[in-house]
Amino acid sequence: FYRAPEPGAPPFVAVGDLVRPGQPIAIVEAMKLMNEVTAERAGRVVAVLVEDGQPVEYDQPLVELDPA
């Protein structure tokens, strides 16, 4: 799980940000492929549930959104 598009770059989203459907929110690496994760719905980021660089599991929540 990566919060930014490259090392040293600002994160895609931070707590308090408004997101819209389809907006990139993170990158997940799977089998050496970088897969962009996008927001499924609009809302305000309440929490980022995974630390940058940590492994994640299939269907694991990554970001908590409050509907906007």
BAVO-367885 format. One record per residue (C-alpha): x, y, z; residue in one letter; residue number from 1. Coordinates in Angstrom, 3 decimals, padded with zeros to 6 digits. Example, Ala and Ser with C-alpha at 12.3 -4.5 7.8 and 13.67 -1.06 7.14 Angstrom:
# BAVO-367885
<X 012.300; Y -004.500; Z 007.800; code a; pos 1>
<X 013.670; Y -001.060; Z 007.140; code s; pos 2>
//
This chain:
# BAVO-367885
<X 000.000; Y 000.000; Z 000.000; code f; pos 1>
<X 001.413; Y 003.343; Z -001.040; code y; pos 2>
<X -000.185; Y 006.689; Z -000.174; code r; pos 3>
<X 001.771; Y 008.679; Z -002.801; code a; pos 4>
<X 002.518; Y 008.161; Z -006.513; code p; pos 5>
<X 006.294; Y 008.090; Z -005.842; code e; pos 6>
<X 008.690; Y 008.412; Z -002.899; code p; pos 7>
<X 008.847; Y 011.984; Z -001.613; code g; pos 8>
<X 005.643; Y 013.049; Z -003.383; code a; pos 9>
<X 002.646; Y 014.315; Z -001.415; code p; pos 10>
<X 000.014; Y 011.662; Z -000.596; code p; pos 11>
<X -002.995; Y 011.221; Z -002.872; code f; pos 12>
<X -005.330; Y 012.076; Z 000.026; code v; pos 13>
<X -005.060; Y 013.164; Z 003.646; code a; pos 14>
<X -007.516; Y 013.292; Z 006.532; code v; pos 15>
<X -009.985; Y 016.108; Z 005.893; code g; pos 16>
<X -009.724; Y 016.006; Z 002.082; code d; pos 17>
<X -012.857; Y 015.798; Z -000.056; code l; pos 18>
<X -012.779; Y 013.043; Z -002.686; code v; pos 19>
<X -014.989; Y 012.347; Z -005.664; code r; pos 20>
<X -015.833; Y 009.010; Z -007.291; code p; pos 21>
<X -012.958; Y 007.755; Z -009.434; code g; pos 22>
<X -010.333; Y 009.956; Z -007.755; code q; pos 23>
<X -007.038; Y 008.137; Z -007.040; code p; pos 24>
<X -006.529; Y 007.611; Z -003.303; code i; pos 25>
<X -003.625; Y 005.127; Z -003.160; code a; pos 26>
<X -001.563; Y 002.519; Z -005.011; code i; pos 27>
<X -001.470; Y -001.182; Z -004.191; code v; pos 28>
<X 001.368; Y -003.314; Z -005.523; code e; pos 29>
<X 000.372; Y -006.831; Z -006.532; code a; pos 30>
<X 002.748; Y -009.219; Z -008.283; code m; pos 31>
<X 005.097; Y -006.364; Z -009.236; code k; pos 32>
<X 002.218; Y -004.382; Z -010.812; code l; pos 33>
<X 001.208; Y -001.001; Z -009.411; code m; pos 34>
<X -002.589; Y -000.786; Z -009.241; code n; pos 35>
<X -004.231; Y 002.575; Z -008.671; code e; pos 36>
<X -006.995; Y 002.501; Z -006.064; code v; pos 37>
<X -009.817; Y 004.968; Z -006.680; code t; pos 38>
<X -012.627; Y 006.264; Z -004.492; code a; pos 39>
<X -015.891; Y 004.409; Z -005.010; code e; pos 40>
<X -018.003; Y 007.337; Z -003.787; code r; pos 41>
<X -017.730; Y 010.978; Z -002.826; code a; pos 42>
<X -016.918; Y 011.947; Z 000.741; code g; pos 43>
<X -014.498; Y 013.466; Z 003.227; code r; pos 44>
<X -011.497; Y 011.384; Z 004.332; code v; pos 45>
<X -011.996; Y 010.632; Z 008.036; code v; pos 46>
<X -009.070; Y 008.219; Z 008.462; code a; pos 47>
<X -006.350; Y 006.448; Z 006.499; code v; pos 48>
<X -006.483; Y 002.931; Z 007.934; code l; pos 49>
<X -003.135; Y 001.596; Z 006.634; code v; pos 50>
<X 000.389; Y 002.963; Z 007.075; code e; pos 51>
<X 002.382; Y 003.778; Z 003.949; code d; pos 52>
<X 004.425; Y 000.796; Z 002.718; code g; pos 53>
<X 002.460; Y -001.801; Z 004.719; code q; pos 54>
<X 001.094; Y -005.012; Z 003.172; code p; pos 55>
<X -002.672; Y -005.249; Z 002.739; code v; pos 56>
<X -005.136; Y -008.070; Z 002.185; code e; pos 57>
<X -007.816; Y -008.449; Z -000.470; code y; pos 58>
<X -010.955; Y -006.431; Z 000.398; code d; pos 59>
<X -009.237; Y -004.737; Z 003.380; code q; pos 60>
<X -010.537; Y -001.218; Z 004.083; code p; pos 61>
<X -007.845; Y 001.352; Z 003.285; code l; pos 62>
<X -009.535; Y 004.722; Z 003.794; code v; pos 63>
<X -012.614; Y 005.684; Z 005.817; code e; pos 64>
<X -014.934; Y 008.198; Z 004.151; code l; pos 65>
<X -017.717; Y 010.285; Z 005.650; code d; pos 66>
<X -020.408; Y 010.790; Z 002.958; code p; pos 67>
<X -020.441; Y 014.354; Z 001.650; code a; pos 68>
//
